[in-house]
Amino acid sequence: MAKATAKSGKTSGRRMAARGGAKSGGMETRTKEDLYREAQKAGIEGRSQMSKSQLISALRHR
């Protein structure tokens, strides 16, 4: 008997990882350069003086 599969509406683990979701480690796995570009797009001031961990914090709290 074949298993019935139902759409749960949840994103697969593979798709989450590709988007920077929980399974991929989130922002911590991205480069500082990538985080800087995102901070630039978000208009975060002082980004050029920030460390990678400071960029992550600023992006999470915008």
N, CA, C and O atoms as CSV, one atom per row, in Angstrom:
chain,resi,resn,atom,element,x,y,z
A,1,MET,N,N,0.842,-1.177,0.000
A,1,MET,CA,C,0.000,0.000,0.000
A,1,MET,C,C,0.891,1.245,0.000
A,1,MET,O,O,1.804,1.355,0.818
A,2,ALA,N,N,0.631,2.167,-0.901
A,2,ALA,CA,C,1.448,3.373,-1.016
A,2,ALA,C,C,1.089,4.370,0.075
A,2,ALA,O,O,-0.066,4.496,0.480
A,3,LYS,N,N,2.110,5.068,0.533
A,3,LYS,CA,C,1.897,6.098,1.549
A,3,LYS,C,C,1.255,7.324,0.917
A,3,LYS,O,O,1.676,7.775,-0.149
A,4,ALA,N,N,0.263,7.847,1.557
A,4,ALA,CA,C,-0.359,9.074,1.065
A,4,ALA,C,C,0.438,10.259,1.591
A,4,ALA,O,O,0.779,10.315,2.773
A,5,THR,N,N,0.731,11.195,0.714
A,5,THR,CA,C,1.453,12.378,1.161
A,5,THR,C,C,0.528,13.569,1.100
A,5,THR,O,O,-0.177,13.773,0.111
A,6,ALA,N,N,0.533,14.337,2.139
A,6,ALA,CA,C,-0.307,15.530,2.197
A,6,ALA,C,C,0.591,16.753,2.249
A,6,ALA,O,O,1.660,16.724,2.859
A,7,LYS,N,N,0.163,17.802,1.623
A,7,LYS,CA,C,0.931,19.049,1.679
A,7,LYS,C,C,0.706,19.674,3.050
A,7,LYS,O,O,-0.429,19.934,3.450
A,8,SER,N,N,1.780,19.906,3.748
A,8,SER,CA,C,1.667,20.481,5.079
A,8,SER,C,C,1.808,21.987,5.066
A,8,SER,O,O,1.498,22.650,6.056
A,9,GLY,N,N,2.281,22.545,3.937
A,9,GLY,CA,C,2.486,23.977,3.885
A,9,GLY,C,C,3.817,24.398,4.473
A,9,GLY,O,O,4.150,25.583,4.492
A,10,LYS,N,N,4.573,23.432,4.951
A,10,LYS,CA,C,5.875,23.742,5.544
A,10,LYS,C,C,6.946,23.691,4.467
A,10,LYS,O,O,6.834,22.938,3.499
A,11,THR,N,N,7.981,24.497,4.644
A,11,THR,CA,C,9.092,24.521,3.704
A,11,THR,C,C,10.010,23.345,3.995
A,11,THR,O,O,10.304,23.048,5.153
A,12,SER,N,N,10.457,22.685,2.950
A,12,SER,CA,C,11.342,21.542,3.153
A,12,SER,C,C,12.672,21.998,3.734
A,12,SER,O,O,13.049,23.160,3.579
A,13,GLY,N,N,13.379,21.108,4.393
A,13,GLY,CA,C,14.680,21.414,4.973
A,13,GLY,C,C,15.670,21.901,3.940
A,13,GLY,O,O,16.456,22.809,4.209
A,14,ARG,N,N,15.639,21.301,2.752
A,14,ARG,CA,C,16.560,21.706,1.688
A,14,ARG,C,C,16.283,23.133,1.243
A,14,ARG,O,O,17.212,23.915,1.043
A,15,ARG,N,N,14.999,23.476,1.087
A,15,ARG,CA,C,14.657,24.844,0.676
A,15,ARG,C,C,14.981,25.845,1.771
A,15,ARG,O,O,15.410,26.962,1.481
A,16,MET,N,N,14.784,25.464,3.018
A,16,MET,CA,C,15.128,26.352,4.130
A,16,MET,C,C,16.620,26.628,4.127
A,16,MET,O,O,17.036,27.769,4.326
A,17,ALA,N,N,17.431,25.604,3.905
A,17,ALA,CA,C,18.880,25.775,3.902
A,17,ALA,C,C,19.304,26.709,2.790
A,17,ALA,O,O,20.205,27.526,2.981
A,18,ALA,N,N,18.680,26.608,1.644
A,18,ALA,CA,C,19.029,27.465,0.518
A,18,ALA,C,C,18.683,28.920,0.807
A,18,ALA,O,O,19.318,29.828,0.271
A,19,ARG,N,N,17.688,29.145,1.644
A,19,ARG,CA,C,17.273,30.508,1.970
A,19,ARG,C,C,17.948,31.036,3.222
A,19,ARG,O,O,17.655,32.156,3.642
A,20,GLY,N,N,18.843,30.267,3.835
A,20,GLY,CA,C,19.494,30.727,5.044
A,20,GLY,C,C,18.670,30.450,6.283
A,20,GLY,O,O,18.786,31.167,7.277
A,21,GLY,N,N,17.840,29.424,6.241
A,21,GLY,CA,C,16.967,29.094,7.355
A,21,GLY,C,C,17.682,28.326,8.455
A,21,GLY,O,O,18.909,28.223,8.459
A,22,ALA,N,N,16.919,27.802,9.367
A,22,ALA,CA,C,17.441,27.160,10.562
A,22,ALA,C,C,18.413,26.018,10.275
A,22,ALA,O,O,19.412,25.875,10.980
A,23,LYS,N,N,18.147,25.221,9.279
A,23,LYS,CA,C,18.993,24.060,9.018
A,23,LYS,C,C,20.373,24.430,8.501
A,23,LYS,O,O,21.294,23.619,8.594
A,24,SER,N,N,20.546,25.628,7.961
A,24,SER,CA,C,21.834,26.004,7.399
A,24,SER,C,C,22.700,26.750,8.399
A,24,SER,O,O,23.856,27.043,8.097
A,25,GLY,N,N,22.187,27.064,9.565
A,25,GLY,CA,C,22.951,27.809,10.547
A,25,GLY,C,C,22.633,29.297,10.507
A,25,GLY,O,O,23.214,30.077,11.261
A,26,GLY,N,N,21.730,29.689,9.648
A,26,GLY,CA,C,21.300,31.077,9.595
A,26,GLY,C,C,22.379,32.018,9.120
A,26,GLY,O,O,23.206,31.662,8.280
A,27,MET,N,N,22.370,33.215,9.657
A,27,MET,CA,C,23.294,34.256,9.208
A,27,MET,C,C,24.751,33.944,9.523
A,27,MET,O,O,25.653,34.447,8.854
A,28,GLU,N,N,24.981,33.130,10.521
A,28,GLU,CA,C,26.351,32.833,10.926
A,28,GLU,C,C,27.173,32.165,9.826
A,28,GLU,O,O,28.400,32.262,9.825
A,29,THR,N,N,26.513,31.497,8.901
A,29,THR,CA,C,27.237,30.806,7.826
A,29,THR,C,C,27.520,31.718,6.633
A,29,THR,O,O,28.269,31.338,5.733
A,30,ARG,N,N,26.936,32.903,6.613
A,30,ARG,CA,C,27.143,33.839,5.508
A,30,ARG,C,C,28.443,34.612,5.701
A,30,ARG,O,O,28.942,34.729,6.820
A,31,THR,N,N,28.984,35.134,4.619
A,31,THR,CA,C,30.232,35.890,4.716
A,31,THR,C,C,29.955,37.296,5.246
A,31,THR,O,O,28.833,37.797,5.171
A,32,LYS,N,N,31.001,37.915,5.782
A,32,LYS,CA,C,30.867,39.283,6.273
A,32,LYS,C,C,30.495,40.219,5.120
A,32,LYS,O,O,29.697,41.141,5.293
A,33,GLU,N,N,31.070,39.978,3.964
A,33,GLU,CA,C,30.777,40.795,2.784
A,33,GLU,C,C,29.288,40.723,2.419
A,33,GLU,O,O,28.671,41.741,2.104
A,34,ASP,N,N,28.727,39.530,2.464
A,34,ASP,CA,C,27.308,39.335,2.158
A,34,ASP,C,C,26.437,40.053,3.188
A,34,ASP,O,O,25.456,40.707,2.833
A,35,LEU,N,N,26.800,39.926,4.460
A,35,LEU,CA,C,26.053,40.600,5.520
A,35,LEU,C,C,26.157,42.112,5.381
A,35,LEU,O,O,25.185,42.830,5.616
A,36,TYR,N,N,27.339,42.597,4.997
A,36,TYR,CA,C,27.545,44.022,4.787
A,36,TYR,C,C,26.623,44.548,3.685
A,36,TYR,O,O,25.997,45.598,3.830
A,37,ARG,N,N,26.551,43.799,2.582
A,37,ARG,CA,C,25.679,44.220,1.474
A,37,ARG,C,C,24.217,44.281,1.913
A,37,ARG,O,O,23.491,45.203,1.543
A,38,GLU,N,N,23.791,43.298,2.702
A,38,GLU,CA,C,22.411,43.305,3.191
A,38,GLU,C,C,22.183,44.482,4.139
A,38,GLU,O,O,21.131,45.120,4.096
A,39,ALA,N,N,23.164,44.768,4.990
A,39,ALA,CA,C,23.053,45.905,5.901
A,39,ALA,C,C,22.991,47.216,5.117
A,39,ALA,O,O,22.281,48.145,5.503
A,40,GLN,N,N,23.732,47.283,4.021
A,40,GLN,CA,C,23.719,48.460,3.164
A,40,GLN,C,C,22.322,48.662,2.572
A,40,GLN,O,O,21.798,49.776,2.566
A,41,LYS,N,N,21.729,47.583,2.079
A,41,LYS,CA,C,20.379,47.648,1.518
A,41,LYS,C,C,19.358,48.069,2.575
A,41,LYS,O,O,18.386,48.762,2.274
A,42,ALA,N,N,19.595,47.637,3.826
A,42,ALA,CA,C,18.670,47.944,4.918
A,42,ALA,C,C,18.903,49.342,5.489
A,42,ALA,O,O,18.125,49.809,6.320
A,43,GLY,N,N,19.973,50.014,5.047
A,43,GLY,CA,C,20.254,51.369,5.523
A,43,GLY,C,C,20.803,51.426,6.934
A,43,GLY,O,O,20.593,52.412,7.641
A,44,ILE,N,N,21.507,50.377,7.358
A,44,ILE,CA,C,22.070,50.335,8.702
A,44,ILE,C,C,23.324,51.212,8.744
A,44,ILE,O,O,24.283,50.981,8.007
A,45,GLU,N,N,23.300,52.215,9.612
A,45,GLU,CA,C,24.427,53.141,9.718
A,45,GLU,C,C,25.551,52.546,10.554
A,45,GLU,O,O,25.304,51.765,11.473
A,46,GLY,N,N,26.788,52.918,10.233
A,46,GLY,CA,C,27.953,52.450,10.970
A,46,GLY,C,C,28.406,51.064,10.569
A,46,GLY,O,O,29.274,50.483,11.220
A,47,ARG,N,N,27.832,50.524,9.508
A,47,ARG,CA,C,28.123,49.137,9.105
A,47,ARG,C,C,29.581,48.912,8.723
A,47,ARG,O,O,30.100,47.810,8.899
A,48,SER,N,N,30.248,49.937,8.202
A,48,SER,CA,C,31.634,49.752,7.764
A,48,SER,C,C,32.583,49.492,8.938
A,48,SER,O,O,33.663,48.930,8.752
A,49,GLN,N,N,32.187,49.894,10.130
A,49,GLN,CA,C,33.009,49.684,11.319
A,49,GLN,C,C,32.610,48.441,12.104
A,49,GLN,O,O,33.242,48.112,13.108
A,50,MET,N,N,31.555,47.741,11.652
A,50,MET,CA,C,31.022,46.599,12.399
A,50,MET,C,C,31.745,45.301,12.083
A,50,MET,O,O,32.201,45.078,10.962
A,51,SER,N,N,31.838,44.457,13.091
A,51,SER,CA,C,32.345,43.094,12.906
A,51,SER,C,C,31.215,42.246,12.340
A,51,SER,O,O,30.072,42.695,12.250
A,52,LYS,N,N,31.541,41.033,11.966
A,52,LYS,CA,C,30.524,40.125,11.433
A,52,LYS,C,C,29.408,39.906,12.456
A,52,LYS,O,O,28.230,39.937,12.099
A,53,SER,N,N,29.763,39.688,13.707
A,53,SER,CA,C,28.732,39.438,14.732
A,53,SER,C,C,27.887,40.688,14.974
A,53,SER,O,O,26.697,40.575,15.268
A,54,GLN,N,N,28.475,41.869,14.855
A,54,GLN,CA,C,27.706,43.100,15.015
A,54,GLN,C,C,26.742,43.308,13.839
A,54,GLN,O,O,25.620,43.780,14.024
A,55,LEU,N,N,27.194,42.950,12.626
A,55,LEU,CA,C,26.309,43.036,11.467
A,55,LEU,C,C,25.117,42.115,11.637
A,55,LEU,O,O,23.983,42.507,11.363
A,56,ILE,N,N,25.365,40.884,12.091
A,56,ILE,CA,C,24.282,39.924,12.316
A,56,ILE,C,C,23.284,40.484,13.321
A,56,ILE,O,O,22.074,40.431,13.100
A,57,SER,N,N,23.789,41.013,14.414
A,57,SER,CA,C,22.918,41.570,15.455
A,57,SER,C,C,22.099,42.742,14.910
A,57,SER,O,O,20.899,42.836,15.169
A,58,ALA,N,N,22.744,43.631,14.159
A,58,ALA,CA,C,22.046,44.788,13.605
A,58,ALA,C,C,20.963,44.350,12.620
A,58,ALA,O,O,19.871,44.918,12.605
A,59,LEU,N,N,21.257,43.353,11.806
A,59,LEU,CA,C,20.271,42.864,10.829
A,59,LEU,C,C,19.100,42.184,11.520
A,59,LEU,O,O,17.959,42.304,11.075
A,60,ARG,N,N,19.372,41.483,12.589
A,60,ARG,CA,C,18.288,40.794,13.305
A,60,ARG,C,C,17.389,41.770,14.048
A,60,ARG,O,O,16.211,41.486,14.263
A,61,HIS,N,N,17.927,42.909,14.438
A,61,HIS,CA,C,17.160,43.870,15.250
A,61,HIS,C,C,16.714,45.091,14.474
A,61,HIS,O,O,16.351,46.102,15.076
A,62,ARG,N,N,16.731,45.022,13.166
A,62,ARG,CA,C,16.303,46.185,12.365
A,62,ARG,C,C,14.818,46.368,12.374
A,62,ARG,O,O,14.307,47.298,11.750
